[in-house]
Amino acid sequence: MPWMRSHRTALAAAAVTPLLLTVWAASPARAHGAPTDPVSRVYACSPEGGSASRSAACRAAVASNGAPFTAWDNLRIANVNGRDRRIVPDGQLCSGGLPAYRGLDLARADWPSTRLTPGATLTMRYVSTIPHTGTFRLYLTKPGYDPAKPLTWSDLPDKPFAEVTDPALTDGAYRIRATLPSDRSGRHVLYTVWQNSSTPDTYYSCSDVVFPAARDAGDEESGGGSAASAAADGERDNGRTTAGPSPTKESRTTGPRTTASPADSSPSGAETPRRAGDDSTPVASTGAAGTGPSTPLLAGGAAAVLVLTGGAALALRLRRR
Protein backbone atom coordinates (compact mmCIF):
# COMPACT_ATOMS: atom_id res chain seq x y z
CA MET A 1 0.00 0.00 0.00
CA PRO A 2 1.22 3.55 -0.73
CA TRP A 3 1.08 4.65 2.89
CA MET A 4 3.13 1.63 3.95
CA ARG A 5 5.79 2.35 1.32
CA SER A 6 5.99 5.98 2.47
CA HIS A 7 6.30 4.81 6.06
CA ARG A 8 9.14 2.43 5.19
CA THR A 9 10.93 5.17 3.24
CA ALA A 10 10.69 7.53 6.20
CA LEU A 11 12.06 4.87 8.53
CA ALA A 12 15.00 4.22 6.18
CA ALA A 13 15.82 7.91 6.00
CA ALA A 14 15.64 8.17 9.78
CA ALA A 15 18.09 5.27 10.10
CA VAL A 16 20.58 6.82 7.66
CA THR A 17 20.56 10.36 9.10
CA PRO A 18 22.31 9.56 12.41
CA LEU A 19 25.01 7.64 10.53
CA LEU A 20 25.60 10.56 8.21
CA LEU A 21 25.80 13.01 11.09
CA THR A 22 28.22 10.72 12.93
CA VAL A 23 30.57 10.55 9.95
CA TRP A 24 30.39 14.31 9.44
CA ALA A 25 31.09 15.00 13.13
CA ALA A 26 34.02 12.56 13.12
CA SER A 27 35.77 14.47 10.36
CA PRO A 28 38.05 17.32 11.56
CA ALA A 29 35.61 20.02 10.52
CA ARG A 30 36.65 22.23 13.42
CA ALA A 31 40.37 21.69 13.03
CA HIS A 32 42.38 24.77 12.21
CA GLY A 33 46.18 24.82 11.95
CA ALA A 34 49.80 24.49 13.10
CA PRO A 35 53.27 25.63 11.99
CA THR A 36 54.90 23.56 9.28
CA ASP A 37 58.00 25.78 8.92
CA PRO A 38 59.75 25.87 11.32
CA VAL A 39 58.13 22.49 11.66
CA SER A 40 56.13 21.97 14.85
CA ARG A 41 56.37 18.76 16.83
CA VAL A 42 52.71 17.93 16.29
CA TYR A 43 53.00 18.23 12.51
CA ALA A 44 56.40 16.52 12.22
CA CYS A 45 55.12 13.55 14.21
CA SER A 46 51.77 13.33 12.43
CA PRO A 47 51.05 10.79 9.66
CA GLU A 48 51.71 13.66 7.22
CA GLY A 49 55.14 14.39 8.69
CA GLY A 50 57.06 12.30 6.16
CA SER A 51 60.52 11.10 7.23
CA ALA A 52 60.35 13.21 10.40
CA SER A 53 57.48 11.10 11.68
CA ARG A 54 59.82 8.10 11.70
CA SER A 55 62.43 9.80 13.89
CA ALA A 56 63.22 8.37 17.31
CA ALA A 57 61.62 11.36 19.05
CA CYS A 58 58.38 11.05 17.10
CA ARG A 59 58.18 7.30 17.64
CA ALA A 60 58.61 7.88 21.37
CA ALA A 61 56.00 10.66 21.32
CA VAL A 62 53.42 8.46 19.61
CA ALA A 63 54.16 5.61 22.01
CA SER A 64 53.77 7.92 24.99
CA ASN A 65 50.64 9.37 23.47
CA GLY A 66 49.06 5.99 22.85
CA ALA A 67 47.81 7.13 19.42
CA PRO A 68 49.14 8.94 16.32
CA PHE A 69 48.81 12.71 16.03
CA THR A 70 46.21 12.56 13.27
CA ALA A 71 44.52 15.79 14.40
CA TRP A 72 47.76 17.81 14.15
CA ASP A 73 45.80 20.99 13.43
CA ASN A 74 43.50 20.80 16.43
CA LEU A 75 45.71 21.49 19.46
CA ARG A 76 43.55 24.19 21.03
CA ILE A 77 41.93 25.27 24.29
CA ALA A 78 38.73 27.32 24.54
CA ASN A 79 38.19 30.42 26.66
CA VAL A 80 41.80 31.03 27.68
CA ASN A 81 41.49 34.76 26.91
CA GLY A 82 45.20 35.51 27.28
CA ARG A 83 45.59 33.60 30.57
CA ASP A 84 48.03 31.14 28.98
CA ARG A 85 50.39 30.92 31.97
CA ARG A 86 47.51 30.20 34.33
CA ILE A 87 45.74 27.66 32.14
CA VAL A 88 48.62 25.66 30.59
CA PRO A 89 50.69 23.82 33.25
CA ASP A 90 54.49 23.91 33.40
CA GLY A 91 56.01 20.91 31.66
CA GLN A 92 52.97 20.64 29.39
CA LEU A 93 53.39 23.67 27.16
CA CYS A 94 53.79 21.68 23.93
CA SER A 95 50.63 19.66 24.54
CA GLY A 96 48.68 22.60 25.92
CA GLY A 97 47.95 20.31 28.86
CA LEU A 98 45.70 18.18 26.63
CA PRO A 99 45.96 14.41 27.27
CA ALA A 100 45.53 13.64 23.55
CA TYR A 101 48.87 15.40 22.85
CA ARG A 102 50.88 14.49 25.96
CA GLY A 103 53.63 12.79 23.91
CA LEU A 104 54.74 16.22 22.65
CA ASP A 105 55.99 17.17 26.13
CA LEU A 106 58.81 14.60 26.23
CA ALA A 107 62.05 16.30 27.29
CA ARG A 108 64.66 15.26 24.71
CA ALA A 109 67.17 16.91 22.39
CA ASP A 110 66.48 14.99 19.20
CA TRP A 111 63.13 16.38 18.05
CA PRO A 112 62.95 17.13 14.29
CA SER A 113 64.28 20.67 14.04
CA THR A 114 64.90 23.64 11.78
CA ARG A 115 68.16 25.59 11.50
CA LEU A 116 67.91 29.35 12.03
CA THR A 117 70.36 32.24 12.13
CA PRO A 118 70.47 34.62 15.15
CA GLY A 119 69.20 38.09 14.30
CA ALA A 120 67.90 37.01 10.89
CA THR A 121 64.36 37.46 9.65
CA LEU A 122 62.20 34.41 10.08
CA THR A 123 59.22 33.64 7.86
CA MET A 124 56.96 31.19 9.66
CA ARG A 125 54.53 29.17 7.56
CA TYR A 126 51.47 28.42 9.67
CA VAL A 127 49.13 26.13 7.73
CA SER A 128 45.44 26.72 8.41
CA THR A 129 42.75 24.26 7.39
CA ILE A 130 40.06 26.75 8.47
CA PRO A 131 40.85 30.50 8.45
CA HIS A 132 40.36 32.65 11.53
CA THR A 133 41.23 36.12 12.68
CA GLY A 134 43.45 36.51 15.70
CA THR A 135 46.89 37.33 17.04
CA PHE A 136 50.05 35.23 16.81
CA ARG A 137 52.57 35.56 19.65
CA LEU A 138 56.04 34.10 19.12
CA TYR A 139 58.37 33.25 22.01
CA LEU A 140 61.89 31.83 21.93
CA THR A 141 63.36 30.00 24.91
CA LYS A 142 65.88 32.05 26.89
CA PRO A 143 69.66 31.68 26.54
CA GLY A 144 70.79 28.66 28.51
CA TYR A 145 67.64 26.64 27.80
CA ASP A 146 68.14 22.93 28.51
CA PRO A 147 66.16 20.68 26.11
CA ALA A 148 66.74 17.71 28.43
CA LYS A 149 64.33 19.26 30.94
CA PRO A 150 60.55 19.75 30.58
CA LEU A 151 59.62 23.10 29.01
CA THR A 152 58.24 25.56 31.57
CA TRP A 153 56.95 29.11 31.39
CA SER A 154 60.10 30.31 33.15
CA ASP A 155 62.07 29.10 30.11
CA LEU A 156 60.28 31.74 28.02
CA PRO A 157 60.59 35.54 28.23
CA ASP A 158 57.64 37.42 29.70
CA LYS A 159 57.00 39.11 26.36
CA PRO A 160 57.03 37.59 22.85
CA PHE A 161 59.73 38.66 20.42
CA ALA A 162 57.01 39.11 17.79
CA GLU A 163 53.25 39.68 17.80
CA VAL A 164 51.28 39.72 14.56
CA THR A 165 47.54 40.26 14.21
CA ASP A 166 45.41 39.05 11.30
CA PRO A 167 48.10 38.17 8.75
CA ALA A 168 46.87 37.30 5.27
CA LEU A 169 45.98 33.67 4.52
CA THR A 170 47.68 32.76 1.23
CA ASP A 171 47.62 29.33 -0.40
CA GLY A 172 46.33 27.74 2.77
CA ALA A 173 48.90 29.26 5.14
CA TYR A 174 49.72 32.38 7.13
CA ARG A 175 53.21 33.80 6.55
CA ILE A 176 54.41 35.43 9.75
CA ARG A 177 57.57 37.50 9.45
CA ALA A 178 59.64 38.28 12.53
CA THR A 179 63.19 39.29 13.38
CA LEU A 180 64.83 36.64 15.54
CA PRO A 181 66.71 37.53 18.73
CA SER A 182 70.45 37.78 18.09
CA ASP A 183 71.69 36.22 21.35
CA ARG A 184 70.72 32.57 20.91
CA SER A 185 72.91 29.56 20.09
CA GLY A 186 72.34 25.84 20.14
CA ARG A 187 68.96 24.13 20.46
CA HIS A 188 65.85 26.11 21.42
CA VAL A 189 62.07 25.96 21.23
CA LEU A 190 60.04 28.45 19.21
CA TYR A 191 56.74 28.60 21.07
CA THR A 192 53.75 29.92 19.12
CA VAL A 193 50.45 31.03 20.65
CA TRP A 194 47.58 31.82 18.28
CA GLN A 195 44.73 33.52 20.12
CA ASN A 196 41.68 33.64 17.90
CA SER A 197 39.35 36.60 17.85
CA SER A 198 36.75 34.92 15.63
CA THR A 199 36.44 31.90 17.97
CA PRO A 200 37.06 31.43 21.72
CA ASP A 201 40.02 29.15 20.99
CA THR A 202 43.77 29.54 21.55
CA TYR A 203 46.30 27.27 19.78
CA TYR A 204 49.71 26.22 21.07
CA SER A 205 52.70 24.72 19.29
CA CYS A 206 56.38 23.92 19.83
CA SER A 207 58.86 24.15 16.96
CA ASP A 208 62.36 22.90 17.73
CA VAL A 209 65.07 25.10 16.22
CA VAL A 210 68.88 25.09 16.18
CA PHE A 211 71.16 28.13 16.03
CA PRO A 212 74.90 27.99 15.20
CA ALA A 213 77.19 27.69 18.19
CA ALA A 214 78.26 31.11 19.46
CA ARG A 215 81.89 30.62 18.43
CA ASP A 216 80.81 29.79 14.86
CA ALA A 217 78.06 32.37 14.44
CA GLY A 218 80.37 34.84 12.69
CA ASP A 219 81.54 32.21 10.25
CA GLU A 220 78.13 30.86 9.32
CA GLU A 221 76.50 32.06 6.15
CA SER A 222 72.89 33.15 6.41
CA GLY A 223 70.51 30.21 6.48
CA GLY A 224 72.99 27.96 8.34
CA GLY A 225 73.11 24.21 8.21
CA SER A 226 74.53 21.88 5.62
CA ALA A 227 72.55 19.35 3.65
CA ALA A 228 74.50 16.56 5.31
CA SER A 229 73.66 17.66 8.86
CA ALA A 230 70.04 18.28 7.90
CA ALA A 231 69.72 14.74 6.57
CA ALA A 232 71.46 13.30 9.63
CA ASP A 233 69.21 14.66 12.37
CA GLY A 234 66.02 15.80 10.69
CA GLU A 235 66.98 19.47 10.63
CA ARG A 236 66.20 21.81 7.76
CA ASP A 237 66.63 25.46 6.91
CA ASN A 238 63.83 27.96 7.30
CA GLY A 239 62.75 29.89 4.23
CA ARG A 240 61.96 27.03 1.90
CA THR A 241 58.17 27.36 1.86
CA THR A 242 57.71 31.05 1.13
CA ALA A 243 56.75 31.81 -2.45
CA GLY A 244 59.12 33.84 -4.60
CA PRO A 245 62.44 33.47 -6.39
CA SER A 246 65.42 31.86 -4.72
CA PRO A 247 67.82 34.25 -2.97
CA THR A 248 70.52 35.65 -5.18
CA LYS A 249 74.19 34.91 -4.62
CA GLU A 250 74.62 38.36 -3.15
CA SER A 251 71.85 37.86 -0.60
CA ARG A 252 73.35 34.55 0.48
CA THR A 253 76.69 36.12 1.29
CA THR A 254 75.61 39.44 2.77
CA GLY A 255 72.96 38.01 5.11
CA PRO A 256 69.39 39.14 5.70
CA ARG A 257 68.39 42.75 5.37
CA THR A 258 66.25 43.84 8.27
CA THR A 259 65.01 47.09 9.73
CA ALA A 260 63.07 45.71 12.68
CA SER A 261 64.42 45.08 16.15
CA PRO A 262 63.91 41.64 17.73
CA ALA A 263 61.10 43.00 19.90
CA ASP A 264 59.28 44.78 17.07
CA SER A 265 55.61 43.83 17.13
CA SER A 266 55.31 44.44 13.39
CA PRO A 267 58.46 42.74 12.07
CA SER A 268 59.69 43.40 8.56
CA GLY A 269 62.76 42.83 6.47
CA ALA A 270 64.14 40.14 4.22
CA GLU A 271 63.48 36.48 4.77
CA THR A 272 66.30 34.27 6.04
CA PRO A 273 67.99 33.15 2.80
CA ARG A 274 69.21 29.62 2.18
CA ARG A 275 72.84 28.78 1.94
CA ALA A 276 74.05 27.77 -1.52
CA GLY A 277 73.89 24.03 -1.98
CA ASP A 278 71.70 23.39 1.04
CA ASP A 279 69.02 20.75 0.89
CA SER A 280 65.67 22.49 0.36
CA THR A 281 63.55 19.35 0.73
CA PRO A 282 60.87 20.03 3.34
CA VAL A 283 60.48 17.83 6.40
CA ALA A 284 56.98 16.98 5.23
CA SER A 285 55.21 17.82 2.01
CA THR A 286 51.94 19.77 2.18
CA GLY A 287 51.37 20.29 -1.52
CA ALA A 288 51.34 16.84 -3.13
CA ALA A 289 48.17 15.81 -4.90
CA GLY A 290 45.88 13.82 -2.65
CA THR A 291 47.87 14.65 0.50
CA GLY A 292 48.31 17.56 2.84
CA PRO A 293 46.21 19.42 5.36
CA SER A 294 42.95 19.20 3.45
CA THR A 295 42.99 15.41 3.07
CA PRO A 296 41.14 14.61 6.35
CA LEU A 297 38.31 16.93 5.29
CA LEU A 298 38.08 15.28 1.89
CA ALA A 299 38.13 11.84 3.47
CA GLY A 300 35.29 12.78 5.81
CA GLY A 301 33.25 14.13 2.90
CA ALA A 302 33.83 10.98 0.86
CA ALA A 303 32.66 8.82 3.75
CA ALA A 304 29.54 10.93 4.11
CA VAL A 305 28.76 10.48 0.40
CA LEU A 306 29.12 6.69 0.69
CA VAL A 307 26.75 6.57 3.66
CA LEU A 308 24.22 8.79 1.88
CA THR A 309 24.41 6.64 -1.27
CA GLY A 310 23.88 3.47 0.75
CA GLY A 311 20.91 5.06 2.51
CA ALA A 312 19.31 6.05 -0.78
CA ALA A 313 19.71 2.52 -2.12
CA LEU A 314 18.13 1.09 1.02
CA ALA A 315 15.17 3.45 0.76
CA LEU A 316 14.63 2.54 -2.92
CA ARG A 317 14.75 -1.15 -2.12
CA LEU A 318 12.12 -0.79 0.60
CA ARG A 319 9.86 1.19 -1.71
CA ARG A 320 9.89 -1.65 -4.25
CA ARG A 321 8.54 -4.10 -1.70
Number of C-alpha atoms within 10 A of each C-alpha: 7 8 8 12 16 14 13 19 19 12 13 20 15 12 14 18 13 11 15 19 12 11 16 18 12 11 18 19 15 12 20 20 28 30 26 24 28 31 31 31 31 31 29 30 31 22 19 21 26 17 16 27 26 17 18 12 22 26 16 16 25 19 12 16 17 14 12 21 27 15 20 25 24 20 24 23 19 12 14 17 14 11 9 17 13 10 15 20 15 17 17 21 24 29 25 26 20 15 11 16 25 19 28 27 22 22 16 12 15 17 27 29 29 25 21 30 29 22 20 24 29 28 25 23 23 22 24 21 23 15 17 18 16 18 17 22 19 22 22 25 21 16 15 12 19 18 18 11 13 16 23 16 17 12 19 18 13 9 12 19 20 24 22 18 17 14 16 13 16 11 11 19 22 21 22 22 22 30 29 27 19 13 11 24 21 16 25 24 24 19 20 24 20 23 27 21 15 10 12 13 17 23 22 26 29 28 26 24 26 23 22 20 13 13 9 11 16 10 10 16 18 24 27 26 24 18 18 11 13 21 14 9 15 20 27 31 31 29 23 21 18 15 10 7 6 13 16 11 12 8 17 18 15 11 22 21 15 18 13 17 18 20 16 17 18 15 22 19 17 19 24 30 30 27 23 17 8 17 18 16 14 22 27 21 15 20 12 7 7 10 13 17 24 16 15 18 17 15 13 17 17 14 15 19 15 12 18 17 13 13 20 15 13 17 21 15 13 16 16 7 9
